Structure formats: structure tokens, C-alpha cells
Amino acid sequence: MADTERLWLVAREYGDESLVELVYATPDGAHCVVKHFSVQLLRAKEITAAIEVAPDRLESVGDPETRERYAAEVDRVRDRHDPEDVL
């Protein structure tokens, strides 16, 4: 898609027993999108290694250590998975 950016899954965090937070980040780790799903919905949904996102939906990652961590995780995920791989 021409007007989107590819983001890669960099974190999956389990909050309370009914909510899961997925973080997808740009390859440089500078921007991300955070998605929240109920555990029940997540079981029925395929979570892929990468997603396409409109640039206006991206959030800045302010913390330099978090940016570095996200960038490293993007490299790891890209090396091991195709964008459409279900994780």
C-alpha cells in the first residue's frame, strides 16, 4: 500500500486477566501503534508479524531506550518472519 507504513510486532503485554496490549513499531523504533484486545477476541484473531498503518495513526516513541529496544526487536522479527506470518 502506497500511503501506509509497515510496522512490526515488538511487544505483547498481558494486563489484567482480560486485556492484551500489542505494540507494533517502525523499523527505526521512533514510532508505534498500540492495540488493545480482549483475550477472547485475541484468540479468534490472527496476529501477524507486521501490519500496514496510515502515517497519521503513528505515535512518537519519546524514550531513547525504548526506541532502541523497539528497533532491535523489529530487526529480530523481520529476520525470522515474513510480514504475514501469524505469531
N, C-alpha and C positions, 0 to 999 in steps of 0.2 A: 504494500500500500504506500502510495507516494506521500500522503500527508500524515503519516504516523511515524512513531519511533518504536524500535524494538527494545523491550525491557526484559530482563531475565530474572527468574525467581532467585532471591538471595536470602530470604528468611521465611520461616514458618513457625509462628509462635502460638502456643495454646494459652489462652487467657483463662477465664473461669471455665467450668466444665462444658459450657455450651457454645463458646466462641473461639474461632481460629483467625489469626491475622496473617495474611500473606503479604510479603513485600517484594515487589519487582523493581529493579533498578537499571539505569542506563549503564553501558559498559564502563564509563568513567566514574560511576558511583555518585555523581553530582546531583542526580535527580531520581525520584522514585514515585511509585504509586503504591498505596497501602489499600488492601482489600480485606474486608471482614466477612466471614461466612459463619453460619451456624455449623456445628459438627454434622448435623443431619443433612444439610444442604451440601456440605463438602463431600460427604460420602457418595452423593449422586452426581457430582460434577467432576469432570476430568480437569485436573490441574496440569497445565503444560509448562515446559521449561521456559518458554518465552511467550510474551503477549505483545500485540501491537496497540499502541496508545497514542491518542491525539496529543500533540505537544502542550496544549492548553490545560491538560489534566495532570501534568507533571508537577511534583512538589520538590522544592530545593532541599538538599541534604546539607545542613549547616555545619555539622561537626566533622572536622577533617579526618578523625579516626574512623568514623562511621563510613565516610566516603571511601576511604582506603579499604575498609573491610568489605563493603559492597562491591567495589571494583575487583577485588581478589576473588570474591565468590562468583561474580559474573564470569571471570576467566575460567574458573573451575567448572562451572555448569556448562559453559559453551564448549569446553574441551571434551566433555563427557556426553553431551546430549545435543540432539537436533532441536530446533525451536518447538516442534510439535510433539516431542516426546512427553508422555504422561509421567509425572513424578509422584 
